[in-house]
Amino acid sequence: MILYNIMNIPQDLSPELIDEYNRCYEKGVKLLSKYVIIQGSRRRRIGLSDRNRIKEAIFNLSRCVEIQPNAWNAMWGLGKAYQALDSHDVSLRWFGEL
Protein backbone atom coordinates (compact mmCIF):
# COMPACT_ATOMS: atom_id res chain seq x y z
CA MET A 1 0.00 0.00 0.00
CA ILE A 2 1.25 3.44 -0.88
CA LEU A 3 0.51 6.59 1.07
CA TYR A 4 -0.35 9.30 -1.48
CA ASN A 5 2.58 11.61 -2.21
CA ILE A 6 4.42 10.87 1.02
CA MET A 7 8.05 9.98 0.54
CA ASN A 8 8.56 8.17 3.85
CA ILE A 9 5.68 6.06 5.07
CA PRO A 10 5.76 6.02 8.87
CA GLN A 11 6.41 2.52 10.13
CA ASP A 12 3.77 2.80 12.84
CA LEU A 13 0.83 3.33 10.45
CA SER A 14 -1.40 0.30 10.11
CA PRO A 15 -2.62 -0.79 6.69
CA GLU A 16 -6.10 0.37 7.76
CA LEU A 17 -4.85 3.89 8.51
CA ILE A 18 -2.98 4.00 5.22
CA ASP A 19 -6.17 2.99 3.41
CA GLU A 20 -8.16 5.62 5.30
CA TYR A 21 -5.57 8.28 4.48
CA ASN A 22 -5.70 7.36 0.81
CA ARG A 23 -9.51 7.42 0.71
CA CYS A 24 -9.71 10.78 2.52
CA TYR A 25 -6.98 12.33 0.39
CA GLU A 26 -8.48 11.15 -2.87
CA LYS A 27 -11.97 12.32 -1.90
CA GLY A 28 -10.71 15.67 -0.57
CA VAL A 29 -8.71 16.44 -3.69
CA LYS A 30 -11.55 15.39 -5.97
CA LEU A 31 -14.03 17.64 -4.13
CA LEU A 32 -11.60 20.55 -4.22
CA SER A 33 -10.31 20.20 -7.79
CA LYS A 34 -12.52 22.79 -9.48
CA TYR A 35 -12.01 25.40 -6.74
CA VAL A 36 -8.21 25.52 -6.72
CA ILE A 37 -6.94 28.93 -7.73
CA ILE A 38 -3.66 28.87 -9.60
CA GLN A 39 -1.75 31.71 -11.19
CA GLY A 40 -3.63 33.03 -14.18
CA SER A 41 -6.88 31.19 -13.40
CA ARG A 42 -10.14 33.02 -12.91
CA ARG A 43 -11.85 32.93 -9.58
CA ARG A 44 -15.10 30.93 -9.50
CA ARG A 45 -18.21 32.21 -7.80
CA ILE A 46 -18.75 30.14 -4.70
CA GLY A 47 -22.36 29.28 -3.93
CA LEU A 48 -23.78 27.39 -0.96
CA SER A 49 -23.38 23.95 -2.55
CA ASP A 50 -19.78 24.88 -3.50
CA ARG A 51 -19.06 25.90 0.09
CA ASN A 52 -20.43 22.58 1.30
CA ARG A 53 -18.18 20.67 -1.13
CA ILE A 54 -15.16 22.69 -0.01
CA LYS A 55 -16.01 22.08 3.66
CA GLU A 56 -16.27 18.36 2.96
CA ALA A 57 -12.85 18.53 1.28
CA ILE A 58 -11.50 20.30 4.38
CA PHE A 59 -12.95 17.55 6.58
CA ASN A 60 -11.27 14.83 4.52
CA LEU A 61 -7.91 16.58 4.20
CA SER A 62 -7.92 17.40 7.93
CA ARG A 63 -8.31 13.71 8.64
CA CYS A 64 -5.22 13.08 6.50
CA VAL A 65 -3.24 15.48 8.69
CA GLU A 66 -4.55 13.74 11.81
CA ILE A 67 -3.31 10.42 10.44
CA GLN A 68 0.00 11.79 9.14
CA PRO A 69 0.90 15.17 10.71
CA ASN A 70 3.68 15.83 8.16
CA ALA A 71 1.44 15.26 5.12
CA TRP A 72 2.52 18.28 3.08
CA ASN A 73 0.13 17.41 0.25
CA ALA A 74 -2.90 17.46 2.57
CA MET A 75 -1.68 20.73 4.14
CA TRP A 76 -1.33 22.28 0.67
CA GLY A 77 -4.87 21.13 -0.15
CA LEU A 78 -6.16 22.68 3.07
CA GLY A 79 -4.43 25.95 2.19
CA LYS A 80 -6.07 25.95 -1.24
CA ALA A 81 -9.47 25.08 0.26
CA TYR A 82 -9.36 27.98 2.70
CA GLN A 83 -8.12 30.24 -0.08
CA ALA A 84 -11.20 29.30 -2.13
CA LEU A 85 -13.37 30.26 0.87
CA ASP A 86 -11.57 33.64 1.14
CA SER A 87 -10.18 32.64 4.55
CA HIS A 88 -6.75 33.92 3.67
CA ASP A 89 -5.35 34.01 7.22
CA VAL A 90 -6.19 30.33 7.71
CA SER A 91 -4.94 29.54 4.22
CA LEU A 92 -1.57 31.16 4.90
CA ARG A 93 -1.22 29.27 8.18
CA TRP A 94 -1.58 25.96 6.30
CA PHE A 95 0.90 27.05 3.65
CA GLY A 96 3.25 28.11 6.44
CA GLU A 97 3.18 24.57 7.86
CA LEU A 98 4.71 23.15 4.66
C-alpha positions, 0 to 999 in steps of 0.5 A: 500500500502506498501513502499518497505523495508521502516519501517516507511512510511512517512505520507505525501506520497500520494498513487500515490507517494507510487505506483511510488516508488514501480514501480521505486524500483522494476524496478531498482532492476530488471535491476541491479540484474545481475550486483551486486557484492557480496563477492566471486562473479566474476565480469561480463564484462560490455558492452554498453547494460549492461551500459545502463541497469545499467544507467536505474537502476540508474535513477529509484533508484534515483527517489526512493530517490527523493520520499523518501530521507531516502530510505536506500534500494534505496541508497544501490542499487545506491551504487551497481550500481555505483560499477558495473560501476567502479565509486567507489568514487560515490559508496562509497558516496551512501554507506556512506549515509546509 
